[in-house]
Amino acid sequence: MSGERDFADAAKAAASPEGYLDNLRDAMSAAPTVELPPPPTPEAPPLDLVALARAAADESRAKVRAELRTYTATEWQQPAPPELALFELDGREGPMLWLPRHEVGLLTATGGAGKTATLAALAVSVATGRPAFGALHPCRVGRVLLVTAEETPERMRGRIADAARAALGLDFKALLPAAEAEAFAARLTVARLSGPLLVEQSVSEGVTREQAEAGGVALTFGAGGSIRRTSSVASPLLVELRDTLNAGGPDPWALVILDPLARFHAGEENDNAAAARLVSALESLRDTRDRPAVIVAHHTSKGSTDARGASAFRDNTRWRATVGHLPAPDGADEQTRAKLRNCRSLTVERNSYGPEAPAMPPLYLVGLSHRDGFALRRETDAERGARAHLTAPAAAKPGKPPADLFPR
């Protein structure tokens, strides 16, 4: 240090004790000042939280640098590459993108409409390569991770087997073909899990705003300086799902399904900020090694096809479809309503990378029930004609002509 050299020079130059002390005082006054860190206080955030926040900040900055892109003039003139599809739907002018391959989608339904049966059919299609409902052609065959909070793995295994039998036109008691059974064994993983994907990061109630910001913790303060909410971080469940998807395997992960959304969301259902954070957590599953598509199932609002709760659930996802019963026409009798109860429609409500309703027609499905399960299949030509007849508005009964107000 320069201060130590100053001290030595002062000692050599001193001819007397008084001169030595004077020189030493001058050297000490010229020595650099060292700022020591303040002693820790009980209110200060723990050091591991600070280190975690700094590591997260470094990772975020690296991600920002990687995402900053510029293009040449030639590149700007070139058409953008088409969005890859996980499923394509037959169309008049060729196949249409029905579900993007690397995005988060939302499947909404009313209770009992066939949400889980639809998810099972999509899982069967991706695992086997067979079209779902005879119309949705999978463009990527791979592994499927199906996480359900409402069904046991055994029950979900039965639903998937029923969906495969319905697709093949088999009786529910028939054995699955060996090819399907082997594909399921290699590519289908079913888990019964529930719990929030995000948890709130907690700190002491005595933490000030300055201390929180220094520790990298985002806080919302209410009246009087009280803490209302802390920042959200990945839960152990979300971390484990990411690790599972990043571990890979013999086949790439192509589809992740979570059913239903409410069992993986800890925030208020009508809170848009909490809903947006949850969609970001789902996108982190999409951004794993194999970049699978992610479908999360959610319930609709009462009397509507819109997703229940915050609008961010439907606005922040890039694709949304709904499955539901067909409404009976006004004035329909009970017999007509009973026949329509087994009919379903699967409609794409939003598609950020392809056609949506009404350009993309809905799929009309028929429910198949047996003692231990339920599955959906596409309607036959005969059933299509019957449906069109049942849903046609009733013909108006001829009435008396209006009276002539100006008789001749």
C-alpha positions as CSV (number, residue, x, y, z in Angstrom):
1,M,0.0,0.0,0.0
2,S,1.1,3.6,-0.6
3,G,0.4,4.4,3.0
4,E,3.0,1.8,4.2
5,R,5.7,3.2,1.9
6,D,4.9,6.7,3.3
7,F,5.3,5.4,6.8
8,A,8.8,3.9,6.0
9,D,10.0,7.1,4.3
10,A,8.9,9.2,7.2
11,A,10.8,7.0,9.7
12,K,14.0,7.3,7.6
13,A,13.8,11.0,7.1
14,A,13.2,11.8,10.8
15,A,16.3,13.2,12.5
16,S,14.7,13.3,15.9
17,P,11.7,11.7,17.7
18,E,9.8,15.0,17.3
19,G,10.5,15.0,13.5
20,Y,9.6,11.3,13.3
21,L,6.2,11.9,14.9
22,D,5.5,15.0,12.7
23,N,6.3,13.0,9.5
24,L,4.3,10.1,10.7
25,R,1.2,12.2,11.3
26,D,1.6,13.8,7.8
27,A,1.9,10.3,6.2
28,M,-1.2,9.0,8.1
29,S,-3.2,11.9,7.0
30,A,-2.2,11.3,3.4
31,A,-2.9,7.5,3.5
32,P,-6.0,6.3,1.6
33,T,-9.2,5.7,3.5
34,V,-10.7,2.2,3.4
35,E,-14.5,2.0,3.5
36,L,-15.6,-1.0,5.6
37,P,-19.1,-2.6,4.9
38,P,-21.7,-1.8,7.5
39,P,-22.2,-4.4,10.1
40,P,-25.2,-6.8,9.4
41,T,-28.5,-6.0,11.1
42,P,-31.4,-8.3,11.8
43,E,-33.5,-6.5,9.2
44,A,-31.0,-6.9,6.3
45,P,-31.8,-9.6,3.7
46,P,-29.7,-12.8,4.1
47,L,-26.6,-13.0,2.1
48,D,-27.7,-16.1,0.2
49,L,-30.7,-14.1,-1.1
50,V,-28.4,-11.3,-2.3
51,A,-26.2,-13.9,-4.1
52,L,-29.2,-15.5,-5.7
53,A,-30.5,-12.1,-6.9
54,R,-27.1,-11.2,-8.3
55,A,-26.9,-14.6,-10.2
56,A,-30.4,-14.1,-11.5
57,A,-29.5,-10.6,-12.7
58,D,-26.4,-11.9,-14.5
59,E,-28.4,-14.6,-16.2
60,S,-31.1,-12.0,-17.2
61,R,-28.5,-9.7,-18.7
62,A,-26.9,-12.6,-20.6
63,K,-30.4,-13.5,-22.0
64,V,-31.0,-9.9,-23.0
65,R,-27.7,-9.8,-24.9
66,A,-28.5,-13.1,-26.6
67,E,-32.0,-11.9,-27.7
68,L,-30.9,-8.5,-29.1
69,R,-31.0,-9.1,-32.9
70,T,-30.4,-6.9,-36.0
71,Y,-31.0,-8.1,-39.6
72,T,-29.4,-7.1,-42.9
73,A,-31.3,-5.4,-45.6
74,T,-31.4,-8.7,-47.5
75,E,-32.9,-10.5,-44.6
76,W,-35.6,-7.9,-44.1
77,Q,-36.7,-8.6,-47.7
78,Q,-36.9,-12.3,-47.2
79,P,-40.2,-13.8,-46.0
80,A,-40.3,-15.0,-42.4
81,P,-40.1,-18.8,-42.0
82,P,-43.5,-20.4,-41.5
83,E,-44.5,-21.2,-37.9
84,L,-44.1,-25.0,-37.3
85,A,-47.2,-26.9,-36.4
86,L,-47.7,-29.6,-33.8
87,F,-51.1,-30.4,-35.4
88,E,-52.5,-29.5,-38.8
89,L,-56.1,-29.5,-39.9
90,D,-57.3,-30.5,-43.3
91,G,-58.5,-27.5,-45.3
92,R,-59.8,-26.7,-48.7
93,E,-56.6,-25.1,-49.8
94,G,-54.3,-27.4,-47.9
95,P,-53.4,-28.2,-44.3
96,M,-53.8,-25.3,-41.8
97,L,-51.8,-24.8,-38.6
98,W,-54.1,-26.0,-35.8
99,L,-51.7,-25.8,-32.9
100,P,-48.2,-24.1,-32.9
101,R,-45.3,-26.5,-32.1
102,H,-43.4,-24.3,-29.7
103,E,-46.0,-22.2,-27.9
104,V,-48.3,-22.2,-24.8
105,G,-51.9,-22.9,-25.6
106,L,-55.1,-22.8,-23.5
107,L,-57.9,-25.4,-23.8
108,T,-61.1,-24.2,-22.2
109,A,-64.2,-26.1,-21.4
110,T,-67.2,-26.2,-19.1
111,G,-67.3,-28.9,-16.5
112,G,-68.1,-32.3,-18.0
113,A,-67.8,-31.2,-21.6
114,G,-64.9,-33.5,-22.4
115,K,-61.8,-31.4,-21.6
116,T,-59.7,-34.4,-20.3
117,A,-61.0,-36.7,-23.1
118,T,-59.8,-34.1,-25.7
119,L,-56.4,-33.9,-24.0
120,A,-56.1,-37.7,-24.0
121,A,-56.9,-37.8,-27.7
122,L,-54.2,-35.2,-28.4
123,A,-51.7,-37.1,-26.3
124,V,-52.4,-40.4,-28.1
125,S,-51.9,-38.7,-31.5
126,V,-48.5,-37.2,-30.6
127,A,-47.3,-40.5,-29.1
128,T,-48.4,-42.7,-32.0
129,G,-48.4,-40.4,-35.0
130,R,-52.1,-41.2,-35.8
131,P,-54.4,-38.3,-36.6
132,A,-56.5,-37.1,-33.6
133,F,-60.2,-37.4,-34.4
134,G,-59.3,-38.4,-37.9
135,A,-58.6,-34.8,-38.8
136,L,-55.7,-33.3,-36.7
137,H,-52.5,-34.6,-38.2
138,P,-49.5,-34.6,-35.8
139,C,-46.4,-33.0,-37.4
140,R,-44.1,-34.1,-34.6
141,V,-44.1,-37.5,-33.0
142,G,-42.5,-37.6,-29.6
143,R,-42.8,-37.9,-25.9
144,V,-45.8,-36.5,-24.0
145,L,-45.8,-35.4,-20.3
146,L,-49.3,-35.4,-19.0
147,V,-49.6,-33.8,-15.5
148,T,-53.1,-34.1,-14.0
149,A,-54.2,-33.0,-10.6
150,E,-57.7,-34.5,-10.8
151,E,-57.0,-38.0,-12.1
152,T,-54.9,-40.8,-10.7
153,P,-52.3,-42.3,-13.1
154,E,-54.4,-45.5,-13.3
155,R,-57.5,-43.6,-14.2
156,M,-55.6,-41.5,-16.8
157,R,-54.1,-44.7,-18.3
158,G,-57.7,-45.9,-18.8
159,R,-58.7,-42.6,-20.4
160,I,-55.8,-42.7,-22.8
161,A,-56.5,-46.3,-23.8
162,D,-60.2,-45.4,-24.4
163,A,-59.1,-42.5,-26.6
164,A,-56.9,-44.9,-28.6
165,R,-59.7,-47.4,-29.0
166,A,-62.1,-44.6,-30.1
167,A,-59.6,-43.4,-32.7
168,L,-59.2,-47.0,-34.0
169,G,-62.9,-47.8,-33.9
170,L,-62.5,-50.6,-31.4
171,D,-64.8,-51.7,-28.7
172,F,-63.9,-50.4,-25.3
173,K,-63.2,-54.0,-24.1
174,A,-60.9,-54.8,-26.9
175,L,-57.1,-55.1,-26.3
176,L,-55.0,-52.3,-27.7
177,P,-52.9,-53.2,-30.7
178,A,-49.3,-54.0,-29.9
179,A,-48.0,-50.9,-31.8
180,E,-50.1,-48.5,-29.7
181,A,-49.1,-50.2,-26.4
182,E,-45.4,-50.0,-27.3
183,A,-45.7,-46.4,-28.4
184,F,-47.4,-45.5,-25.1
185,A,-44.7,-47.4,-23.1
186,A,-42.0,-45.4,-24.8
187,R,-43.5,-42.0,-25.1
188,L,-46.2,-41.3,-22.5
189,T,-45.4,-40.2,-19.0
190,V,-48.4,-39.6,-16.6
191,A,-48.1,-38.0,-13.2
192,R,-50.6,-36.9,-10.6
193,L,-49.2,-33.7,-9.3
194,S,-50.7,-30.4,-8.0
195,G,-49.4,-27.3,-6.4
196,P,-48.4,-23.8,-7.5
197,L,-45.8,-23.4,-10.2
198,L,-44.8,-20.1,-8.6
199,V,-44.4,-19.3,-4.9
200,E,-44.2,-15.9,-3.3
201,Q,-40.7,-15.0,-2.1
202,S,-41.0,-14.0,1.6
203,V,-38.9,-11.6,3.7
204,S,-39.1,-10.2,7.2
205,E,-41.9,-7.7,7.8
206,G,-39.3,-5.2,9.0
207,V,-37.5,-5.0,5.7
208,T,-37.4,-1.5,4.2
209,R,-37.8,-0.7,0.5
210,E,-34.1,0.1,0.2
211,Q,-33.0,-3.1,1.8
212,A,-35.4,-5.1,-0.4
213,E,-34.1,-3.5,-3.6
214,A,-30.5,-4.0,-2.5
215,G,-31.3,-7.7,-2.1
216,G,-33.1,-8.0,-5.5
217,V,-36.5,-8.6,-4.0
218,A,-39.4,-6.8,-5.6
219,L,-42.0,-5.7,-3.0
220,T,-45.4,-4.1,-3.2
221,F,-46.0,-1.8,-0.2
222,G,-49.4,-0.7,1.0
223,A,-50.5,2.1,3.3
224,G,-48.2,2.8,6.2
225,G,-45.3,1.0,4.5
226,S,-46.7,-2.5,5.1
227,I,-45.7,-5.3,2.6
228,R,-48.6,-6.4,0.5
229,R,-46.8,-8.9,-1.8
230,T,-43.4,-10.2,-2.5
231,S,-41.9,-11.3,-5.8
232,S,-42.8,-14.7,-7.3
233,V,-40.1,-17.4,-7.8
234,A,-40.2,-20.9,-9.3
235,S,-41.6,-23.5,-7.0
236,P,-40.0,-26.9,-6.4
237,L,-42.6,-28.4,-8.7
238,L,-41.8,-26.1,-11.6
239,V,-38.0,-26.7,-11.1
240,E,-38.6,-30.5,-11.1
241,L,-40.7,-30.3,-14.3
242,R,-38.0,-28.2,-16.0
243,D,-35.3,-30.7,-14.9
244,T,-37.4,-33.6,-16.2
245,L,-37.8,-31.9,-19.6
246,N,-34.2,-30.9,-19.9
247,A,-33.0,-34.4,-19.1
248,G,-34.3,-35.6,-22.4
249,G,-34.4,-39.2,-23.4
250,P,-34.5,-41.6,-26.4
251,D,-37.2,-39.4,-28.1
252,P,-37.6,-35.6,-27.7
253,W,-40.4,-34.1,-25.6
254,A,-43.1,-32.9,-28.0
255,L,-46.0,-32.0,-25.8
256,V,-46.6,-31.0,-22.1
257,I,-50.2,-31.1,-20.7
258,L,-51.3,-29.6,-17.4
259,D,-54.9,-30.2,-16.2
260,P,-56.4,-28.0,-14.8
261,L,-54.8,-24.6,-14.5
262,A,-56.5,-23.8,-11.2
263,R,-54.6,-26.5,-9.4
264,F,-51.2,-25.0,-10.5
265,H,-52.0,-21.4,-9.7
266,A,-51.6,-19.9,-6.3
267,G,-52.5,-16.3,-7.1
268,E,-55.9,-14.7,-7.3
269,E,-57.7,-16.0,-10.4
270,N,-58.9,-12.5,-11.4
271,D,-55.4,-10.9,-10.9
272,N,-54.0,-10.1,-14.3
273,A,-50.5,-9.6,-13.0
274,A,-50.5,-13.0,-11.3
275,A,-52.0,-14.6,-14.4
276,A,-49.3,-13.1,-16.6
277,R,-46.6,-14.4,-14.3
278,L,-48.1,-17.9,-14.4
279,V,-48.1,-17.8,-18.3
280,S,-44.4,-16.9,-18.1
281,A,-43.8,-19.9,-15.8
282,L,-45.5,-22.1,-18.4
283,E,-43.3,-20.6,-21.1
284,S,-40.3,-21.7,-19.2
285,L,-41.5,-25.3,-19.7
286,R,-41.7,-24.5,-23.4
287,D,-38.2,-23.1,-23.4
288,T,-36.6,-26.4,-22.2
289,R,-34.2,-28.5,-24.3
290,D,-36.7,-30.0,-26.8
291,R,-39.0,-26.9,-27.0
292,P,-42.3,-28.8,-26.6
293,A,-45.7,-27.3,-27.0
294,V,-47.5,-26.7,-23.7
295,I,-51.3,-27.0,-23.3
296,V,-53.0,-26.1,-20.1
297,A,-56.6,-26.8,-19.5
298,H,-58.9,-24.3,-17.9
299,H,-62.6,-23.9,-17.1
300,T,-64.8,-21.3,-18.9
301,S,-66.9,-18.6,-17.3
302,K,-70.5,-19.5,-16.6
303,G,-72.6,-19.3,-19.8
304,S,-69.5,-18.3,-21.9
305,T,-66.7,-19.8,-23.9
306,D,-64.2,-17.4,-22.5
307,A,-61.6,-18.5,-20.0
308,R,-62.6,-18.0,-16.4
309,G,-60.8,-15.3,-14.4
310,A,-58.2,-12.8,-15.5
311,S,-58.0,-11.8,-19.2
312,A,-54.3,-12.4,-19.1
313,F,-54.9,-16.1,-19.3
314,R,-56.3,-15.8,-22.8
315,D,-54.4,-12.7,-23.9
316,N,-50.9,-13.9,-23.0
317,T,-51.3,-17.4,-24.6
318,R,-50.8,-17.6,-28.3
319,W,-53.5,-20.2,-29.0
320,R,-56.8,-21.0,-27.4
321,A,-59.4,-23.7,-28.2
322,T,-62.7,-24.6,-26.5
323,V,-64.6,-27.8,-26.3
324,G,-68.3,-27.7,-25.3
325,H,-71.8,-29.0,-25.8
326,L,-73.8,-27.8,-28.8
327,P,-76.5,-25.4,-27.8
328,A,-80.1,-26.4,-28.6
329,P,-82.0,-24.0,-30.9
330,D,-84.6,-21.8,-29.3
331,G,-87.9,-23.6,-28.7
332,A,-86.3,-27.1,-29.0
333,D,-88.2,-29.8,-27.2
334,E,-86.7,-32.1,-24.6
335,Q,-86.2,-35.0,-27.0
336,T,-84.0,-32.7,-29.3
337,R,-82.0,-31.5,-26.3
338,A,-81.4,-35.0,-25.1
339,K,-80.0,-36.1,-28.5
340,L,-77.7,-33.0,-28.6
341,R,-76.2,-33.7,-25.1
342,N,-73.8,-36.2,-26.6
343,C,-72.6,-33.8,-29.3
344,R,-69.5,-31.6,-28.8
345,S,-67.7,-29.0,-30.8
346,L,-63.9,-28.3,-30.7
347,T,-63.3,-24.8,-31.9
348,V,-60.1,-22.8,-32.2
349,E,-60.9,-19.4,-30.7
350,R,-57.5,-17.8,-31.1
351,N,-54.5,-18.7,-33.3
352,S,-51.7,-16.1,-33.5
353,Y,-49.9,-17.9,-36.3
354,G,-52.7,-19.3,-38.5
355,P,-56.4,-19.1,-39.2
356,E,-59.0,-19.0,-36.5
357,A,-62.7,-19.1,-36.3
358,P,-64.6,-18.8,-38.6
359,A,-62.0,-19.4,-41.2
360,M,-60.9,-22.6,-39.4
361,P,-64.0,-24.8,-39.0
362,P,-64.8,-26.5,-35.7
363,L,-64.5,-30.2,-35.3
364,Y,-67.8,-31.9,-34.3
365,L,-67.4,-34.8,-32.0
366,V,-69.5,-37.5,-30.4
367,G,-69.2,-38.7,-26.8
368,L,-68.8,-42.4,-26.2
369,S,-69.6,-43.5,-22.6
370,H,-69.1,-46.8,-20.9
371,R,-69.3,-48.0,-17.4
372,D,-65.8,-47.0,-16.4
373,G,-64.9,-44.2,-18.8
374,F,-65.6,-41.7,-21.6
375,A,-64.0,-40.8,-24.9
376,L,-64.6,-38.6,-27.9
377,R,-64.5,-39.4,-31.6
378,R,-65.3,-37.5,-34.8
379,E,-68.9,-37.7,-36.0
380,T,-69.9,-39.9,-39.0
381,D,-71.5,-38.6,-42.1
382,A,-74.9,-39.9,-40.8
383,E,-74.4,-38.2,-37.5
384,R,-73.4,-35.0,-39.3
385,G,-76.7,-34.9,-41.1
386,A,-78.6,-35.7,-37.9
387,R,-76.8,-32.9,-36.0
388,A,-77.5,-30.4,-38.8
389,H,-81.2,-31.3,-38.5
390,L,-81.3,-31.0,-34.7
391,T,-79.5,-27.6,-34.6
392,A,-81.5,-26.0,-37.4
393,P,-83.7,-23.2,-36.1
394,A,-87.4,-24.2,-35.9
395,A,-89.4,-23.0,-38.9
396,A,-91.7,-20.1,-38.1
397,K,-95.3,-21.0,-38.0
398,P,-97.5,-19.2,-40.5
399,G,-99.6,-16.5,-38.9
400,K,-102.4,-14.3,-39.9
401,P,-101.5,-11.6,-42.3
402,P,-101.5,-8.1,-40.7
403,A,-104.6,-6.2,-40.8
404,D,-104.8,-3.5,-43.5
405,L,-104.6,-0.2,-41.7
406,F,-105.9,1.7,-44.6
407,P,-108.7,-0.3,-46.1
408,R,-109.9,0.8,-49.5
